[in-house]
Amino acid sequence: MALIKQARRLDLTLAVATSTSPSNAGALCHNFFAQYPAEVFDVTAAGDKVAAKKPAPDTYHLALERLRLGPVNCSAIEDPLN
Protein backbone atom coordinates (compact mmCIF):
# COMPACT_ATOMS: atom_id res chain seq x y z
CA MET A 1 0.00 0.00 0.00
CA ALA A 2 2.90 2.37 0.70
CA LEU A 3 4.16 1.84 -2.85
CA ILE A 4 0.79 2.84 -4.32
CA LYS A 5 0.61 5.93 -2.10
CA GLN A 6 4.15 6.96 -3.06
CA ALA A 7 3.37 6.45 -6.75
CA ARG A 8 0.32 8.70 -6.38
CA ARG A 9 2.40 11.38 -4.62
CA LEU A 10 4.77 11.25 -7.59
CA ASP A 11 1.79 11.60 -9.94
CA LEU A 12 2.54 8.30 -11.68
CA THR A 13 -0.12 6.65 -13.80
CA LEU A 14 -1.28 3.36 -12.27
CA ALA A 15 -3.12 0.38 -13.68
CA VAL A 16 -4.11 -3.02 -12.41
CA ALA A 17 -4.07 -5.97 -14.80
CA THR A 18 -5.86 -8.94 -13.31
CA SER A 19 -7.29 -12.23 -14.47
CA THR A 20 -10.20 -11.92 -12.05
CA SER A 21 -13.55 -10.23 -12.70
CA PRO A 22 -14.07 -6.49 -12.25
CA SER A 23 -16.43 -7.11 -9.33
CA ASN A 24 -13.88 -9.30 -7.54
CA ALA A 25 -11.11 -6.79 -8.27
CA GLY A 26 -13.35 -4.08 -6.85
CA ALA A 27 -14.03 -6.03 -3.68
CA LEU A 28 -10.34 -6.77 -3.17
CA CYS A 29 -9.37 -3.17 -3.78
CA HIS A 30 -12.06 -1.88 -1.44
CA ASN A 31 -10.99 -4.29 1.30
CA PHE A 32 -7.30 -3.48 0.88
CA PHE A 33 -7.41 0.28 0.23
CA ALA A 34 -10.90 1.16 1.53
CA GLN A 35 -11.41 2.62 -1.94
CA TYR A 36 -12.76 1.39 -5.23
CA PRO A 37 -10.40 0.64 -8.13
CA ALA A 38 -11.21 3.87 -10.00
CA GLU A 39 -10.13 5.82 -6.91
CA VAL A 40 -6.77 4.03 -6.75
CA PHE A 41 -5.93 3.13 -10.34
CA ASP A 42 -6.25 5.06 -13.60
CA VAL A 43 -7.10 1.85 -15.44
CA THR A 44 -8.38 -1.58 -14.50
CA ALA A 45 -7.87 -4.34 -17.06
CA ALA A 46 -9.81 -7.42 -15.97
CA GLY A 47 -9.88 -10.98 -17.20
CA ASP A 48 -13.45 -10.80 -18.49
CA LYS A 49 -12.39 -8.32 -21.19
CA VAL A 50 -9.65 -10.41 -22.81
CA ALA A 51 -9.55 -13.55 -24.93
CA ALA A 52 -6.88 -15.35 -22.91
CA LYS A 53 -6.03 -15.14 -19.23
CA LYS A 54 -2.71 -15.85 -17.50
CA PRO A 55 -0.15 -16.84 -18.48
CA ALA A 56 -1.12 -14.98 -21.68
CA PRO A 57 -0.22 -11.27 -21.61
CA ASP A 58 -3.67 -10.13 -22.77
CA THR A 59 -4.60 -8.20 -19.60
CA TYR A 60 -1.29 -6.35 -19.78
CA HIS A 61 -1.92 -5.46 -23.41
CA LEU A 62 -5.40 -4.20 -22.52
CA ALA A 63 -4.00 -2.08 -19.69
CA LEU A 64 -1.37 -0.59 -22.01
CA GLU A 65 -3.99 0.13 -24.65
CA ARG A 66 -6.24 1.89 -22.13
CA LEU A 67 -3.29 3.83 -20.70
CA ARG A 68 -2.18 4.75 -24.23
CA LEU A 69 1.36 3.76 -23.31
CA GLY A 70 3.91 1.40 -24.74
CA PRO A 71 5.59 -1.32 -22.71
CA VAL A 72 8.91 0.56 -22.68
CA ASN A 73 7.19 3.32 -20.69
CA CYS A 74 5.87 1.02 -17.97
CA SER A 75 6.90 -1.30 -15.17
CA ALA A 76 4.96 -4.27 -13.87
CA ILE A 77 4.87 -5.39 -10.26
CA GLU A 78 3.63 -8.93 -9.78
CA ASP A 79 2.16 -10.57 -6.70
CA PRO A 80 2.39 -14.35 -7.25
CA LEU A 81 4.05 -16.43 -4.60
CA ASN A 82 5.79 -18.64 -7.16
PDB file of N, CA, C and O in Angstrom:
ATOM      1  N   MET A   1       0.824  -1.184   0.000  1.00  0.00           N
ATOM      2  CA  MET A   1       0.000   0.000   0.000  1.00  0.00           C
ATOM      3  C   MET A   1       0.872   1.252   0.000  1.00  0.00           C
ATOM      4  O   MET A   1       0.511   2.251  -0.622  1.00  0.00           O
ATOM      5  N   ALA A   2       1.997   1.215   0.679  1.00  0.00           N
ATOM      6  CA  ALA A   2       2.898   2.367   0.701  1.00  0.00           C
ATOM      7  C   ALA A   2       3.419   2.681  -0.700  1.00  0.00           C
ATOM      8  O   ALA A   2       3.590   3.846  -1.058  1.00  0.00           O
ATOM      9  N   LEU A   3       3.669   1.642  -1.483  1.00  0.00           N
ATOM     10  CA  LEU A   3       4.159   1.838  -2.846  1.00  0.00           C
ATOM     11  C   LEU A   3       3.123   2.568  -3.701  1.00  0.00           C
ATOM     12  O   LEU A   3       3.468   3.465  -4.471  1.00  0.00           O
ATOM     13  N   ILE A   4       1.869   2.186  -3.566  1.00  0.00           N
ATOM     14  CA  ILE A   4       0.792   2.845  -4.320  1.00  0.00           C
ATOM     15  C   ILE A   4       0.674   4.301  -3.890  1.00  0.00           C
ATOM     16  O   ILE A   4       0.552   5.188  -4.735  1.00  0.00           O
ATOM     17  N   LYS A   5       0.709   4.551  -2.603  1.00  0.00           N
ATOM     18  CA  LYS A   5       0.609   5.931  -2.101  1.00  0.00           C
ATOM     19  C   LYS A   5       1.779   6.782  -2.595  1.00  0.00           C
ATOM     20  O   LYS A   5       1.584   7.932  -2.988  1.00  0.00           O
ATOM     21  N   GLN A   6       2.977   6.232  -2.578  1.00  0.00           N
ATOM     22  CA  GLN A   6       4.147   6.960  -3.061  1.00  0.00           C
ATOM     23  C   GLN A   6       4.024   7.229  -4.557  1.00  0.00           C
ATOM     24  O   GLN A   6       4.353   8.323  -5.016  1.00  0.00           O
ATOM     25  N   ALA A   7       3.560   6.257  -5.311  1.00  0.00           N
ATOM     26  CA  ALA A   7       3.365   6.454  -6.751  1.00  0.00           C
ATOM     27  C   ALA A   7       2.363   7.565  -7.018  1.00  0.00           C
ATOM     28  O   ALA A   7       2.555   8.364  -7.934  1.00  0.00           O
ATOM     29  N   ARG A   8       1.309   7.624  -6.238  1.00  0.00           N
ATOM     30  CA  ARG A   8       0.316   8.696  -6.382  1.00  0.00           C
ATOM     31  C   ARG A   8       0.920  10.055  -6.042  1.00  0.00           C
ATOM     32  O   ARG A   8       0.651  11.041  -6.728  1.00  0.00           O
ATOM     33  N   ARG A   9       1.738  10.114  -4.983  1.00  0.00           N
ATOM     34  CA  ARG A   9       2.395  11.382  -4.619  1.00  0.00           C
ATOM     35  C   ARG A   9       3.306  11.867  -5.747  1.00  0.00           C
ATOM     36  O   ARG A   9       3.465  13.070  -5.957  1.00  0.00           O
ATOM     37  N   LEU A  10       3.901  10.916  -6.466  1.00  0.00           N
ATOM     38  CA  LEU A  10       4.773  11.248  -7.593  1.00  0.00           C
ATOM     39  C   LEU A  10       3.991  11.472  -8.881  1.00  0.00           C
ATOM     40  O   LEU A  10       4.581  11.713  -9.934  1.00  0.00           O
ATOM     41  N   ASP A  11       2.679  11.394  -8.799  1.00  0.00           N
ATOM     42  CA  ASP A  11       1.788  11.603  -9.943  1.00  0.00           C
ATOM     43  C   ASP A  11       2.037  10.605 -11.071  1.00  0.00           C
ATOM     44  O   ASP A  11       1.930  10.944 -12.250  1.00  0.00           O
ATOM     45  N   LEU A  12       2.375   9.358 -10.687  1.00  0.00           N
ATOM     46  CA  LEU A  12       2.536   8.301 -11.679  1.00  0.00           C
ATOM     47  C   LEU A  12       1.178   7.750 -12.087  1.00  0.00           C
ATOM     48  O   LEU A  12       0.237   7.740 -11.293  1.00  0.00           O
ATOM     49  N   THR A  13       1.085   7.301 -13.304  1.00  0.00           N
ATOM     50  CA  THR A  13      -0.122   6.653 -13.797  1.00  0.00           C
ATOM     51  C   THR A  13      -0.093   5.202 -13.353  1.00  0.00           C
ATOM     52  O   THR A  13       0.925   4.524 -13.496  1.00  0.00           O
ATOM     53  N   LEU A  14      -1.214   4.723 -12.813  1.00  0.00           N
ATOM     54  CA  LEU A  14      -1.281   3.362 -12.273  1.00  0.00           C
ATOM     55  C   LEU A  14      -2.397   2.569 -12.926  1.00  0.00           C
ATOM     56  O   LEU A  14      -3.476   3.091 -13.207  1.00  0.00           O
ATOM     57  N   ALA A  15      -2.115   1.299 -13.159  1.00  0.00           N
ATOM     58  CA  ALA A  15      -3.121   0.382 -13.685  1.00  0.00           C
ATOM     59  C   ALA A  15      -3.024  -0.932 -12.927  1.00  0.00           C
ATOM     60  O   ALA A  15      -1.984  -1.269 -12.363  1.00  0.00           O
ATOM     61  N   VAL A  16      -4.122  -1.660 -12.926  1.00  0.00           N
ATOM     62  CA  VAL A  16      -4.115  -3.021 -12.411  1.00  0.00           C
ATOM     63  C   VAL A  16      -4.527  -3.926 -13.563  1.00  0.00           C
ATOM     64  O   VAL A  16      -5.527  -3.677 -14.237  1.00  0.00           O
ATOM     65  N   ALA A  17      -3.756  -4.964 -13.779  1.00  0.00           N
ATOM     66  CA  ALA A  17      -4.065  -5.971 -14.796  1.00  0.00           C
ATOM     67  C   ALA A  17      -4.289  -7.278 -14.046  1.00  0.00           C
ATOM     68  O   ALA A  17      -3.371  -7.815 -13.424  1.00  0.00           O
ATOM     69  N   THR A  18      -5.506  -7.779 -14.111  1.00  0.00           N
ATOM     70  CA  THR A  18      -5.861  -8.940 -13.307  1.00  0.00           C
ATOM     71  C   THR A  18      -6.660  -9.944 -14.122  1.00  0.00           C
ATOM     72  O   THR A  18      -7.388  -9.575 -15.044  1.00  0.00           O
ATOM     73  N   SER A  19      -6.519 -11.200 -13.777  1.00  0.00           N
ATOM     74  CA  SER A  19      -7.293 -12.229 -14.474  1.00  0.00           C
ATOM     75  C   SER A  19      -8.660 -12.427 -13.834  1.00  0.00           C
ATOM     76  O   SER A  19      -9.480 -13.177 -14.362  1.00  0.00           O
ATOM     77  N   THR A  20      -8.918 -11.783 -12.730  1.00  0.00           N
ATOM     78  CA  THR A  20     -10.199 -11.917 -12.054  1.00  0.00           C
ATOM     79  C   THR A  20     -11.252 -10.997 -12.681  1.00  0.00           C
ATOM     80  O   THR A  20     -10.951 -10.241 -13.605  1.00  0.00           O
ATOM     81  N   SER A  21     -12.456 -11.063 -12.188  1.00  0.00           N
ATOM     82  CA  SER A  21     -13.546 -10.231 -12.701  1.00  0.00           C
ATOM     83  C   SER A  21     -13.453  -8.823 -12.123  1.00  0.00           C
ATOM     84  O   SER A  21     -12.829  -8.620 -11.082  1.00  0.00           O
ATOM     85  N   PRO A  22     -14.072  -7.848 -12.793  1.00  0.00           N
ATOM     86  CA  PRO A  22     -14.074  -6.488 -12.251  1.00  0.00           C
ATOM     87  C   PRO A  22     -14.721  -6.405 -10.867  1.00  0.00           C
ATOM     88  O   PRO A  22     -14.258  -5.647 -10.015  1.00  0.00           O
ATOM     89  N   SER A  23     -15.777  -7.171 -10.638  1.00  0.00           N
ATOM     90  CA  SER A  23     -16.427  -7.106  -9.331  1.00  0.00           C
ATOM     91  C   SER A  23     -15.527  -7.667  -8.232  1.00  0.00           C
ATOM     92  O   SER A  23     -15.490  -7.124  -7.128  1.00  0.00           O
ATOM     93  N   ASN A  24     -14.805  -8.746  -8.522  1.00  0.00           N
ATOM     94  CA  ASN A  24     -13.876  -9.300  -7.543  1.00  0.00           C
ATOM     95  C   ASN A  24     -12.701  -8.349  -7.326  1.00  0.00           C
ATOM     96  O   ASN A  24     -12.267  -8.151  -6.191  1.00  0.00           O
ATOM     97  N   ALA A  25     -12.188  -7.766  -8.393  1.00  0.00           N
ATOM     98  CA  ALA A  25     -11.106  -6.789  -8.265  1.00  0.00           C
ATOM     99  C   ALA A  25     -11.564  -5.605  -7.427  1.00  0.00           C
ATOM    100  O   ALA A  25     -10.806  -5.083  -6.609  1.00  0.00           O
ATOM    101  N   GLY A  26     -12.796  -5.188  -7.633  1.00  0.00           N
ATOM    102  CA  GLY A  26     -13.347  -4.080  -6.854  1.00  0.00           C
ATOM    103  C   GLY A  26     -13.451  -4.412  -5.378  1.00  0.00           C
ATOM    104  O   GLY A  26     -13.117  -3.589  -4.527  1.00  0.00           O
ATOM    105  N   ALA A  27     -13.910  -5.608  -5.075  1.00  0.00           N
ATOM    106  CA  ALA A  27     -14.034  -6.028  -3.680  1.00  0.00           C
ATOM    107  C   ALA A  27     -12.665  -6.114  -3.018  1.00  0.00           C
ATOM    108  O   ALA A  27     -12.492  -5.668  -1.884  1.00  0.00           O
ATOM    109  N   LEU A  28     -11.698  -6.684  -3.718  1.00  0.00           N
ATOM    110  CA  LEU A  28     -10.344  -6.773  -3.171  1.00  0.00           C
ATOM    111  C   LEU A  28      -9.745  -5.395  -2.942  1.00  0.00           C
ATOM    112  O   LEU A  28      -9.140  -5.138  -1.901  1.00  0.00           O
ATOM    113  N   CYS A  29      -9.912  -4.524  -3.902  1.00  0.00           N
ATOM    114  CA  CYS A  29      -9.368  -3.174  -3.785  1.00  0.00           C
ATOM    115  C   CYS A  29     -10.038  -2.428  -2.625  1.00  0.00           C
ATOM    116  O   CYS A  29      -9.369  -1.745  -1.849  1.00  0.00           O
ATOM    117  N   HIS A  30     -11.347  -2.563  -2.517  1.00  0.00           N
ATOM    118  CA  HIS A  30     -12.058  -1.880  -1.437  1.00  0.00           C
ATOM    119  C   HIS A  30     -11.631  -2.412  -0.076  1.00  0.00           C
ATOM    120  O   HIS A  30     -11.474  -1.641   0.871  1.00  0.00           O
ATOM    121  N   ASN A  31     -11.443  -3.710   0.030  1.00  0.00           N
ATOM    122  CA  ASN A  31     -10.994  -4.287   1.299  1.00  0.00           C
ATOM    123  C   ASN A  31      -9.562  -3.883   1.639  1.00  0.00           C
ATOM    124  O   ASN A  31      -9.239  -3.667   2.807  1.00  0.00           O
ATOM    125  N   PHE A  32      -8.712  -3.782   0.636  1.00  0.00           N
ATOM    126  CA  PHE A  32      -7.303  -3.482   0.879  1.00  0.00           C
ATOM    127  C   PHE A  32      -7.054  -1.983   1.073  1.00  0.00           C
ATOM    128  O   PHE A  32      -6.329  -1.582   1.983  1.00  0.00           O
ATOM    129  N   PHE A  33      -7.659  -1.162   0.211  1.00  0.00           N
ATOM    130  CA  PHE A  33      -7.407   0.275   0.233  1.00  0.00           C
ATOM    131  C   PHE A  33      -8.548   1.089   0.836  1.00  0.00           C
ATOM    132  O   PHE A  33      -8.394   2.289   1.062  1.00  0.00           O
ATOM    133  N   ALA A  34      -9.690   0.454   1.098  1.00  0.00           N
ATOM    134  CA  ALA A  34     -10.903   1.155   1.526  1.00  0.00           C
ATOM    135  C   ALA A  34     -11.334   2.165   0.461  1.00  0.00           C
ATOM    136  O   ALA A  34     -11.918   3.207   0.758  1.00  0.00           O
ATOM    137  N   GLN A  35     -11.026   1.818  -0.786  1.00  0.00           N
ATOM    138  CA  GLN A  35     -11.414   2.623  -1.940  1.00  0.00           C
ATOM    139  C   GLN A  35     -11.742   1.673  -3.086  1.00  0.00           C
ATOM    140  O   GLN A  35     -11.352   0.506  -3.080  1.00  0.00           O
ATOM    141  N   TYR A  36     -12.458   2.194  -4.056  1.00  0.00           N
ATOM    142  CA  TYR A  36     -12.764   1.394  -5.235  1.00  0.00           C
ATOM    143  C   TYR A  36     -11.643   1.549  -6.259  1.00  0.00           C
ATOM    144  O   TYR A  36     -10.896   2.527  -6.209  1.00  0.00           O
ATOM    145  N   PRO A  37     -11.513   0.601  -7.187  1.00  0.00           N
ATOM    146  CA  PRO A  37     -10.398   0.640  -8.134  1.00  0.00           C
ATOM    147  C   PRO A  37     -10.229   1.979  -8.856  1.00  0.00           C
ATOM    148  O   PRO A  37      -9.101   2.440  -9.032  1.00  0.00           O
ATOM    149  N   ALA A  38     -11.312   2.599  -9.270  1.00  0.00           N
ATOM    150  CA  ALA A  38     -11.214   3.870  -9.997  1.00  0.00           C
ATOM    151  C   ALA A  38     -10.650   4.992  -9.134  1.00  0.00           C
ATOM    152  O   ALA A  38     -10.176   5.999  -9.659  1.00  0.00           O
ATOM    153  N   GLU A  39     -10.698   4.827  -7.820  1.00  0.00           N
ATOM    154  CA  GLU A  39     -10.132   5.825  -6.911  1.00  0.00           C
ATOM    155  C   GLU A  39      -8.640   5.588  -6.665  1.00  0.00           C
ATOM    156  O   GLU A  39      -7.939   6.480  -6.188  1.00  0.00           O
ATOM    157  N   VAL A  40      -8.164   4.402  -6.987  1.00  0.00           N
ATOM    158  CA  VAL A  40      -6.772   4.031  -6.748  1.00  0.00           C
ATOM    159  C   VAL A  40      -5.987   3.964  -8.058  1.00  0.00           C
ATOM    160  O   VAL A  40      -4.850   4.430  -8.136  1.00  0.00           O
ATOM    161  N   PHE A  41      -6.602   3.385  -9.075  1.00  0.00           N
ATOM    162  CA  PHE A  41      -5.930   3.133 -10.341  1.00  0.00           C
ATOM    163  C   PHE A  41      -6.560   3.948 -11.465  1.00  0.00           C
ATOM    164  O   PHE A  41      -7.763   4.205 -11.460  1.00  0.00           O
ATOM    165  N   ASP A  42      -5.740   4.346 -12.420  1.00  0.00           N
ATOM    166  CA  ASP A  42      -6.246   5.062 -13.595  1.00  0.00           C
ATOM    167  C   ASP A  42      -6.971   4.120 -14.537  1.00  0.00           C
ATOM    168  O   ASP A  42      -7.895   4.522 -15.244  1.00  0.00           O
ATOM    169  N   VAL A  43      -6.547   2.863 -14.544  1.00  0.00           N
ATOM    170  CA  VAL A  43      -7.105   1.853 -15.440  1.00  0.00           C
ATOM    171  C   VAL A  43      -7.178   0.521 -14.709  1.00  0.00           C
ATOM    172  O   VAL A  43      -6.274   0.151 -13.961  1.00  0.00           O
ATOM    173  N   THR A  44      -8.276  -0.189 -14.943  1.00  0.00           N
ATOM    174  CA  THR A  44      -8.380  -1.581 -14.503  1.00  0.00           C
ATOM    175  C   THR A  44      -8.606  -2.431 -15.737  1.00  0.00           C
ATOM    176  O   THR A  44      -9.563  -2.214 -16.481  1.00  0.00           O
ATOM    177  N   ALA A  45      -7.736  -3.389 -15.955  1.00  0.00           N
ATOM    178  CA  ALA A  45      -7.869  -4.343 -17.061  1.00  0.00           C
ATOM    179  C   ALA A  45      -8.163  -5.701 -16.430  1.00  0.00           C
ATOM    180  O   ALA A  45      -7.300  -6.293 -15.783  1.00  0.00           O
ATOM    181  N   ALA A  46      -9.379  -6.187 -16.623  1.00  0.00           N
ATOM    182  CA  ALA A  46      -9.815  -7.421 -15.965  1.00  0.00           C
ATOM    183  C   ALA A  46      -9.937  -8.572 -16.956  1.00  0.00           C
ATOM    184  O   ALA A  46     -10.069  -8.377 -18.164  1.00  0.00           O
ATOM    185  N   GLY A  47      -9.889  -9.762 -16.406  1.00  0.00           N
ATOM    186  CA  GLY A  47      -9.884 -10.981 -17.201  1.00  0.00           C
ATOM    187  C   GLY A  47     -11.111 -11.210 -18.049  1.00  0.00           C
ATOM    188  O   GLY A  47     -11.046 -11.948 -19.031  1.00  0.00           O
ATOM    189  N   ASP A  48     -12.235 -10.594 -17.698  1.00  0.00           N
ATOM    190  CA  ASP A  48     -13.447 -10.805 -18.491  1.00  0.00           C
ATOM    191  C   ASP A  48     -13.446 -10.015 -19.796  1.00  0.00           C
ATOM    192  O   ASP A  48     -14.345 -10.185 -20.619  1.00  0.00           O
ATOM    193  N   LYS A  49     -12.457  -9.160 -19.993  1.00  0.00           N
ATOM    194  CA  LYS A  49     -12.388  -8.317 -21.187  1.00  0.00           C
ATOM    195  C   LYS A  49     -11.336  -8.784 -22.191  1.00  0.00           C
ATOM    196  O   LYS A  49     -11.094  -8.112 -23.194  1.00  0.00           O
ATOM    197  N   VAL A  50     -10.712  -9.929 -21.927  1.00  0.00           N
ATOM    198  CA  VAL A  50      -9.655 -10.414 -22.812  1.00  0.00           C
ATOM    199  C   VAL A  50      -9.958 -11.840 -23.275  1.00  0.00           C
ATOM    200  O   VAL A  50     -10.731 -12.565 -22.650  1.00  0.00           O
ATOM    201  N   ALA A  51      -9.335 -12.213 -24.372  1.00  0.00           N
ATOM    202  CA  ALA A  51      -9.554 -13.548 -24.927  1.00  0.00           C
ATOM    203  C   ALA A  51      -8.854 -14.631 -24.112  1.00  0.00           C
ATOM    204  O   ALA A  51      -9.399 -15.719 -23.923  1.00  0.00           O
ATOM    205  N   ALA A  52      -7.661 -14.338 -23.636  1.00  0.00           N
ATOM    206  CA  ALA A  52      -6.879 -15.347 -22.907  1.00  0.00           C
ATOM    207  C   ALA A  52      -6.379 -14.765 -21.591  1.00  0.00           C
ATOM    208  O   ALA A  52      -5.894 -13.635 -21.532  1.00  0.00           O
ATOM    209  N   LYS A  53      -6.508 -15.557 -20.550  1.00  0.00           N
ATOM    210  CA  LYS A  53      -6.027 -15.142 -19.227  1.00  0.00           C
ATOM    211  C   LYS A  53      -4.617 -15.655 -19.014  1.00  0.00           C
ATOM    212  O   LYS A  53      -4.035 -16.274 -19.905  1.00  0.00           O
ATOM    213  N   LYS A  54      -4.064 -15.398 -17.826  1.00  0.00           N
ATOM    214  CA  LYS A  54      -2.710 -15.851 -17.496  1.00  0.00           C
ATOM    215  C   LYS A  54      -2.525 -17.305 -17.887  1.00  0.00           C
ATOM    216  O   LYS A  54      -3.430 -18.121 -17.712  1.00  0.00           O
ATOM    217  N   PRO A  55      -1.386 -17.623 -18.400  1.00  0.00           N
ATOM    218  CA  PRO A  55      -0.155 -16.836 -18.479  1.00  0.00           C
ATOM    219  C   PRO A  55      -0.066 -15.941 -19.714  1.00  0.00           C
ATOM    220  O   PRO A  55       0.968 -15.311 -19.937  1.00  0.00           O
ATOM    221  N   ALA A  56      -1.124 -15.873 -20.515  1.00  0.00           N
ATOM    222  CA  ALA A  56      -1.120 -14.984 -21.681  1.00  0.00           C
ATOM    223  C   ALA A  56      -1.022 -13.527 -21.214  1.00  0.00           C
ATOM    224  O   ALA A  56      -1.505 -13.195 -20.131  1.00  0.00           O
ATOM    225  N   PRO A  57      -0.409 -12.666 -22.010  1.00  0.00           N
ATOM    226  CA  PRO A  57      -0.224 -11.266 -21.611  1.00  0.00           C
ATOM    227  C   PRO A  57      -1.407 -10.353 -21.940  1.00  0.00           C
ATOM    228  O   PRO A  57      -1.273  -9.131 -21.895  1.00  0.00           O
ATOM    229  N   ASP A  58      -2.549 -10.928 -22.265  1.00  0.00           N
ATOM    230  CA  ASP A  58      -3.674 -10.129 -22.766  1.00  0.00           C
ATOM    231  C   ASP A  58      -4.121  -9.011 -21.823  1.00  0.00           C
ATOM    232  O   ASP A  58      -4.427  -7.911 -22.284  1.00  0.00           O
ATOM    233  N   THR A  59      -4.164  -9.268 -20.519  1.00  0.00           N
ATOM    234  CA  THR A  59      -4.604  -8.201 -19.600  1.00  0.00           C
ATOM    235  C   THR A  59      -3.578  -7.063 -19.569  1.00  0.00           C
ATOM    236  O   THR A  59      -3.945  -5.897 -19.427  1.00  0.00           O
ATOM    237  N   TYR A  60      -2.302  -7.403 -19.701  1.00  0.00           N
ATOM    238  CA  TYR A  60      -1.289  -6.348 -19.779  1.00  0.00           C
ATOM    239  C   TYR A  60      -1.473  -5.523 -21.051  1.00  0.00           C
ATOM    240  O   TYR A  60      -1.397  -4.294 -21.014  1.00  0.00           O
ATOM    241  N   HIS A  61      -1.708  -6.184 -22.153  1.00  0.00           N
ATOM    242  CA  HIS A  61      -1.919  -5.465 -23.414  1.00  0.00           C
ATOM    243  C   HIS A  61      -3.133  -4.546 -23.318  1.00  0.00           C
ATOM    244  O   HIS A  61      -3.101  -3.414 -23.801  1.00  0.00           O
ATOM    245  N   LEU A  62      -4.198  -5.034 -22.696  1.00  0.00           N
ATOM    246  CA  LEU A  62      -5.398  -4.205 -22.519  1.00  0.00           C
ATOM    247  C   LEU A  62      -5.091  -2.994 -21.642  1.00  0.00           C
ATOM    248  O   LEU A  62      -5.515  -1.880 -21.952  1.00  0.00           O
ATOM    249  N   ALA A  63      -4.367  -3.203 -20.563  1.00  0.00           N
ATOM    250  CA  ALA A  63      -3.998  -2.077 -19.687  1.00  0.00           C
ATOM    251  C   ALA A  63      -3.171  -1.046 -20.452  1.00  0.00           C
ATOM    252  O   ALA A  63      -3.419   0.155 -20.342  1.00  0.00           O
ATOM    253  N   LEU A  64      -2.193  -1.509 -21.225  1.00  0.00           N
ATOM    254  CA  LEU A  64      -1.368  -0.590 -22.009  1.00  0.00           C
ATOM    255  C   LEU A  64      -2.191   0.180 -23.025  1.00  0.00           C
ATOM    256  O   LEU A  64      -1.994   1.379 -23.220  1.00  0.00           O
ATOM    257  N   GLU A  65      -3.116  -0.521 -23.672  1.00  0.00           N
ATOM    258  CA  GLU A  65      -3.993   0.127 -24.650  1.00  0.00           C
ATOM    259  C   GLU A  65      -4.819   1.218 -23.980  1.00  0.00           C
ATOM    260  O   GLU A  65      -4.921   2.328 -24.503  1.00  0.00           O
ATOM    261  N   ARG A  66      -5.403   0.915 -22.838  1.00  0.00           N
ATOM    262  CA  ARG A  66      -6.235   1.887 -22.130  1.00  0.00           C
ATOM    263  C   ARG A  66      -5.413   3.048 -21.560  1.00  0.00           C
ATOM    264  O   ARG A  66      -5.909   4.170 -21.457  1.00  0.00           O
ATOM    265  N   LEU A  67      -4.177   2.780 -21.198  1.00  0.00           N
ATOM    266  CA  LEU A  67      -3.291   3.834 -20.699  1.00  0.00           C
ATOM    267  C   LEU A  67      -2.713   4.674 -21.830  1.00  0.00           C
ATOM    268  O   LEU A  67      -2.214   5.779 -21.613  1.00  0.00           O
ATOM    269  N   ARG A  68      -2.791   4.123 -23.055  1.00  0.00           N
ATOM    270  CA  ARG A  68      -2.176   4.746 -24.235  1.00  0.00           C
ATOM    271  C   ARG A  68      -0.664   4.887 -24.045  1.00  0.00           C
ATOM    272  O   ARG A  68      -0.066   5.921 -24.342  1.00  0.00           O
ATOM    273  N   LEU A  69      -0.075   3.805 -23.537  1.00  0.00           N
ATOM    274  CA  LEU A  69       1.365   3.756 -23.308  1.00  0.00           C
ATOM    275  C   LEU A  69       1.952   2.499 -23.928  1.00  0.00           C
ATOM    276  O   LEU A  69       1.266   1.491 -24.096  1.00  0.00           O
ATOM    277  N   GLY A  70       3.210   2.575 -24.258  1.00  0.00           N
ATOM    278  CA  GLY A  70       3.912   1.402 -24.743  1.00  0.00           C
ATOM    279  C   GLY A  70       4.599   0.696 -23.594  1.00  0.00           C
ATOM    280  O   GLY A  70       4.791   1.287 -22.532  1.00  0.00           O
ATOM    281  N   PRO A  71       4.972  -0.558 -23.787  1.00  0.00           N
ATOM    282  CA  PRO A  71       5.593  -1.321 -22.709  1.00  0.00           C
ATOM    283  C   PRO A  71       6.927  -0.746 -22.238  1.00  0.00           C
ATOM    284  O   PRO A  71       7.320  -0.967 -21.092  1.00  0.00           O
ATOM    285  N   VAL A  72       7.624  -0.017 -23.099  1.00  0.00           N
ATOM    286  CA  VAL A  72       8.913   0.556 -22.682  1.00  0.00           C
ATOM    287  C   VAL A  72       8.718   1.712 -21.699  1.00  0.00           C
ATOM    288  O   VAL A  72       9.670   2.148 -21.052  1.00  0.00           O
ATOM    289  N   ASN A  73       7.490   2.203 -21.589  1.00  0.00           N
ATOM    290  CA  ASN A  73       7.188   3.316 -20.691  1.00  0.00           C
ATOM    291  C   ASN A  73       6.577   2.861 -19.367  1.00  0.00           C
ATOM    292  O   ASN A  73       6.120   3.686 -18.577  1.00  0.00           O
ATOM    293  N   CYS A  74       6.570   1.552 -19.126  1.00  0.00           N
ATOM    294  CA  CYS A  74       5.866   1.019 -17.966  1.00  0.00           C
ATOM    295  C   CYS A  74       6.717  -0.001 -17.211  1.00  0.00           C
ATOM    296  O   CYS A  74       7.687  -0.548 -17.735  1.00  0.00           O
ATOM    297  N   SER A  75       6.324  -0.230 -15.988  1.00  0.00           N
ATOM    298  CA  SER A  75       6.902  -1.297 -15.168  1.00  0.00           C
ATOM    299  C   SER A  75       5.750  -2.116 -14.603  1.00  0.00           C
ATOM    300  O   SER A  75       4.676  -1.586 -14.319  1.00  0.00           O
ATOM    301  N   ALA A  76       5.982  -3.390 -14.448  1.00  0.00           N
ATOM    302  CA  ALA A  76       4.959  -4.272 -13.873  1.00  0.00           C
ATOM    303  C   ALA A  76       5.467  -4.788 -12.523  1.00  0.00           C
ATOM    304  O   ALA A  76       6.636  -5.140 -12.369  1.00  0.00           O
ATOM    305  N   ILE A  77       4.574  -4.818 -11.582  1.00  0.00           N
ATOM    306  CA  ILE A  77       4.869  -5.388 -10.264  1.00  0.00           C
ATOM    307  C   ILE A  77       3.908  -6.537 -10.072  1.00  0.00           C
ATOM    308  O   ILE A  77       2.693  -6.341 -10.072  1.00  0.00           O
ATOM    309  N   GLU A  78       4.432  -7.718  -9.911  1.00  0.00           N
ATOM    310  CA  GLU A  78       3.632  -8.930  -9.782  1.00  0.00           C
ATOM    311  C   GLU A  78       3.434  -9.309  -8.323  1.00  0.00           C
ATOM    312  O   GLU A  78       4.180  -8.871  -7.447  1.00  0.00           O
ATOM    313  N   ASP A  79       2.419 -10.127  -8.076  1.00  0.00           N
ATOM    314  CA  ASP A  79       2.163 -10.573  -6.699  1.00  0.00           C
ATOM    315  C   ASP A  79       2.140 -12.081  -6.491  1.00  0.00           C
ATOM    316  O   ASP A  79       1.810 -12.518  -5.388  1.00  0.00           O
ATOM    317  N   PRO A  80       2.472 -12.907  -7.491  1.00  0.00           N
ATOM    318  CA  PRO A  80       2.389 -14.352  -7.253  1.00  0.00           C
ATOM    319  C   PRO A  80       3.459 -14.839  -6.277  1.00  0.00           C
ATOM    320  O   PRO A  80       4.562 -14.297  -6.210  1.00  0.00           O
ATOM    321  N   LEU A  81       3.104 -15.859  -5.538  1.00  0.00           N
ATOM    322  CA  LEU A  81       4.049 -16.428  -4.598  1.00  0.00           C
ATOM    323  C   LEU A  81       5.134 -17.239  -5.301  1.00  0.00           C
ATOM    324  O   LEU A  81       6.259 -17.335  -4.809  1.00  0.00           O
ATOM    325  N   ASN A  82       4.796 -17.826  -6.456  1.00  0.00           N
ATOM    326  CA  ASN A  82       5.795 -18.640  -7.157  1.00  0.00           C
ATOM    327  C   ASN A  82       6.719 -17.770  -7.952  1.00  0.00           C
ATOM    328  O   ASN A  82       7.628 -18.276  -8.611  1.00  0.00           O
TER     329      ASN A  82
END
